[in-house]
Amino acid sequence: MTDSRNSRKVRTGVVTSVSGAKTIVVTITERKRHPKYGKMMTSSKKLHAHDEECTAGVGDTVRVMETRPMSKMKRWRLIEVVERAK
């Protein structure tokens, strides 16, 4: 038996808010086809993520990973800042 962790979900999104100490709000936008009509739709979700070093700023593109519950809202943590805001 191997002691390996299960694979965690990883998402890429844009930081929309820095809400308090060590917390960022990441908006994930996804384009998917409507099941019946075939038109492309844009759906978005907001995730509260843990940012230990407070490195991400508003407008940055970041990669977040699913983790244990950190607080009431935070179930994700920041892996890396992919691209800084211009």
N, C-alpha and C positions, 0 to 999 in steps of 0.2 A: 504494500500500500504506500502510495506517495503522498507526502504532505504538501500539496499544491493548492493555492487559493483558487477560487472560482474566478472566471474572467469578469471584470467590472465593465459597466457601460462607460463609454467615452464619448463626449459630445464637444463640438466646436461652436462657439457663439461669440457675441459681442457684449462687452460690459456696458450695461445701461445705467447702473447706479453703484456707488460705493456707500453702502448703508451701514454705518457704524464701524467699530473696530474689527478688522480681520474678516469682514463680510462683503462680498460683491454680489450683485444681481446680474445674471447672464441671460440674455435673450437668445434662444435657439430658433432660427427660422428654417422652415422646411417647406419645400415645394413638392406637392404631390398631385396626382391626377384625380379628378372627381370620379367616383366609382361608376356613376351612371352616365354623366354627360361628357366626360373626357376632358373638360377644361382644367387647365393647371390652376391650382389654388395655393395660396401662401398661408401656412399656419405657423403660429409662433407660441413658444412656451417660455416662461420665466423661471429660472432656477436660482436658488440662493446657494452660493458656494463659499467655502472657507478659504481665505487667502492669508496664510500664516505670516508672510513677510510684508504684506500690504504693498505688493509690487504692481498690481494691475490698476489702471486708471480708466476713466470713462472713455468709451470709444475703442478700447483695445480689443483685438481678436484673441480669444483665449481658448485653451483646451481644458475641460473639466472631467473629473472621473467620479463615478459613484462611490460612496463610502458609507461608513456607519453613521447613524444620526448624531450630528454635532450639537444640534439645538432643536427647537420646535420646528423651524423651517429648513435648516441646512442639512442636506443629505448628499452634497457634492463637495469636492475639493479641487482647488486649482492645481493643475499639473504644470502648465507652462503658458507664457505669453507668446502667442504665435506672431502677432504683428502689433506694433505700437500705433496709437492714434496719431494722425498727422496734424 
